[in-house]
């Protein structure tokens, strides 16, 4: 089976300029929000590229992630790999255990499959609540969303204000999948081995599957749902204002 690098890595026109722009954006964000900024990473390949850029250029941006209690072992294994490779301690935020136990006790461990509402309630407990703590006291954060990932992300800018008026940066917004994997190959960036098994977007284990050739990048997330924008609520973006 070919690896994700073998399938996707390709240097395209403008790649070096996009890398330079991402570094400049990160550098400016770190200076403008010194001590009040964080990279919030799901430990997917885009997040690993951003962590590499931060560490490679010595930027004062801490790295944080959510351990939802339902992640793949392969995902969690990246936390010590980041420490070993970059000397960066990843700040880990977990859900309130009592809230998780109450949710599972009331609805069962397979609640997310029974309705969109229950799935979103699970995301609230396991992801949104710890994310609020991750962002507490921050004035800015950085994520790896890209326009290519889905229709709902097709207009992601490089910068915007989130719902709480924090500055939110997307340094890879205009990167293609080829850009991401070319960068990984060039700089030997550690990545989740599930990406080699056709998992382009990796979340909690019960809510993630491999995708087939030609499927949308995020088709493996909450695949049993029929709604258009499959998001957990961490990256909901403002609707465009009609002209």
C-alpha positions in Angstrom: 0.0 0.0 0.0 1.5 3.4 -0.9 2.0 5.9 1.9 0.3 9.3 2.0 3.6 10.9 1.0 3.9 8.6 -2.1 0.2 9.4 -3.0 0.1 13.1 -2.4 3.5 14.8 -2.0 4.3 17.0 -5.0 6.0 20.4 -5.2 3.6 22.8 -7.0 4.1 26.3 -8.3 4.2 28.8 -5.5 4.9 26.3 -2.8 7.9 28.1 -1.4 6.0 31.4 -1.3 3.1 29.7 0.6 5.5 28.3 3.1 7.1 31.8 3.5 3.7 33.4 4.0 2.7 30.9 6.6 6.0 31.5 8.5 5.5 35.3 8.3 1.9 35.0 9.5 3.0 32.8 12.5 5.9 35.2 13.3 3.6 38.2 13.3 0.9 36.5 15.4 3.5 35.4 18.0 4.8 39.0 18.3 1.3 40.6 18.5 0.0 38.1 21.1 3.2 37.3 23.1 2.2 35.0 26.0 -1.4 34.9 24.9 -1.4 32.7 21.8 -1.7 29.0 21.3 -1.6 26.4 18.5 -4.7 24.2 19.0 -3.9 21.0 17.2 -5.9 17.8 16.6 -2.5 16.2 15.8 -3.6 15.7 12.2 -1.0 16.2 9.4 -1.8 19.9 9.0 -1.3 20.5 12.8 2.0 18.6 12.7 3.2 20.8 9.8 2.3 23.9 11.8 4.1 22.6 14.9 7.1 21.9 12.7 7.0 25.5 11.4 6.7 26.9 15.0 9.6 24.8 16.3 11.8 25.1 13.2 11.6 28.9 13.4 11.9 29.2 17.1 8.5 30.9 17.6 7.1 31.5 21.1 3.8 29.7 20.5 2.8 26.9 22.8 1.1 23.8 21.4 -2.0 22.3 22.9 -4.4 19.5 22.1 -7.6 17.8 23.3 -7.5 14.2 24.6 -11.2 13.5 24.3 -10.9 10.0 25.9 -11.9 8.4 22.6 -8.9 9.0 20.3 -7.0 6.4 18.4 -3.8 5.2 20.1 -1.9 6.3 17.0 -3.1 9.9 17.6 -2.1 9.9 21.2 1.4 8.5 20.3 2.2 11.7 18.5 2.4 13.7 21.8 5.6 12.0 23.1 6.9 12.1 19.5 6.5 15.9 19.4 8.4 16.1 22.7 11.2 13.9 21.4 11.5 15.5 18.0 11.1 19.2 18.9 11.6 19.5 22.6 8.0 20.9 22.8 5.7 19.9 25.7 2.2 19.6 24.3 -0.4 20.9 26.7 -3.2 18.3 27.0 -6.7 19.2 27.9 -9.2 16.5 28.8 -13.0 16.6 29.4 -14.5 16.5 32.8 -14.6 12.8 33.7 -17.8 13.1 35.7 -19.5 14.8 32.7 -18.3 12.0 30.4 -19.5 9.3 32.8 -22.9 10.9 33.1 -23.3 11.3 29.4 -22.4 7.6 28.7 -24.5 6.4 31.6 -27.5 8.3 30.4 -27.2 7.7 26.6 -24.7 4.8 26.1 -21.3 4.7 24.4 -22.9 4.6 21.0 -25.1 7.6 21.4 -23.5 9.5 18.6 -24.9 7.1 16.0 -28.5 7.5 17.1 -29.0 11.2 16.3 -27.2 14.4 15.3 -28.3 16.0 18.5 -26.7 13.3 20.7 -23.5 13.3 18.6 -23.2 17.0 19.0 -23.9 16.7 22.8 -21.0 14.2 22.9 -18.8 16.7 21.1 -19.9 19.3 23.6 -18.8 17.2 26.5 -15.6 15.7 25.0 -14.4 18.6 22.9 -16.1 22.0 23.3 -15.9 22.2 27.1 -12.1 21.4 27.3 -11.5 23.7 24.4 -13.0 26.5 26.4 -10.4 25.8 29.0 -7.6 25.5 26.4 -8.4 29.0 25.1 -9.0 30.6 28.5 -6.8 33.7 28.8 -5.7 33.6 25.2 -6.3 36.4 22.7 -5.3 34.4 19.6 -5.1 30.8 18.4 -3.8 28.9 15.4 -5.4 26.0 13.6 -4.7 23.9 10.4 -7.9 24.4 8.5 -7.5 24.5 4.7 -9.9 25.6 1.9 -9.5 22.3 0.1 -10.7 20.2 3.0 -14.5 20.6 2.4 -17.1 22.9 0.9 -17.8 24.4 4.3 -14.2 25.4 4.6 -13.7 26.6 1.0 -13.6 30.3 2.0 -11.4 30.0 5.1 -9.2 33.2 5.3 -5.8 33.5 6.7 -7.2 35.4 9.7 -10.5 36.2 11.3 -12.1 36.9 14.7 -13.8 33.9 16.3 -17.2 34.1 18.1 -15.4 35.4 21.3 -13.4 38.1 19.4 -10.1 36.2 19.6 -7.9 36.4 16.6 -7.8 33.1 14.8 -5.1 32.3 12.3 -5.1 29.7 9.5 -1.6 29.7 8.1 -2.2 26.8 5.8 -5.5 28.2 4.4 -4.3 28.3 0.8 -2.1 25.1 0.9 -3.1 22.2 -1.2 -2.9 18.6 -0.1 0.2 18.3 -2.3 1.8 21.2 -0.5 1.2 19.7 2.9 2.6 16.3 2.1 5.5 17.8 0.1 6.4 19.8 3.3 6.1 16.6 5.4 8.4 14.7 3.0 11.0 17.5 2.7 11.3 18.1 6.5 10.6 14.5 7.7 7.6 15.7 9.8 6.2 13.0 12.1 2.6 12.2 11.3 -0.2 9.8 12.2 0.2 6.4 10.5 -3.6 6.3 10.0 -3.0 8.8 7.2 -1.3 6.0 5.3 -4.5 4.0 5.7 -6.7 6.5 3.9 -7.7 8.5 7.0 -7.2 12.1 5.7 -9.2 13.6 8.6 -8.9 12.0 12.0 -11.1 12.6 15.0 -12.4 10.4 17.8 -12.2 6.7 16.9 -15.9 5.9 16.9 -16.5 8.9 14.5 -13.8 8.4 12.0 -13.3 5.9 9.1 -11.1 5.6 6.1 -12.3 7.2 2.9 -12.5 5.8 -0.6 -10.9 7.1 -3.7 -12.7 10.3 -4.8 -14.5 10.9 -1.6 -14.5 14.2 0.1 -11.5 14.9 2.5 -13.9 14.8 5.5 -16.2 12.0 4.3 -14.8 9.8 6.9 -16.1 12.0 9.8 -19.6 11.3 11.1 -20.2 9.4 7.8 -23.6 8.1 8.9 -25.0 11.7 8.9 -26.6 13.3 5.9 -26.1 16.9 6.7 -23.8 19.1 4.5 -21.4 20.7 7.0 -20.1 18.0 9.4 -18.4 19.9 12.1 -18.1 19.4 15.9 -18.5 23.1 16.7 -14.9 24.0 17.4 -14.5 25.6 14.0 -17.9 27.0 13.2 -17.4 30.1 11.0 -19.6 33.2 10.5 -22.0 33.0 7.6 -21.1 35.4 4.8 -23.2 38.6 4.6 -25.4 38.6 1.6 -24.8 41.4 -0.9 
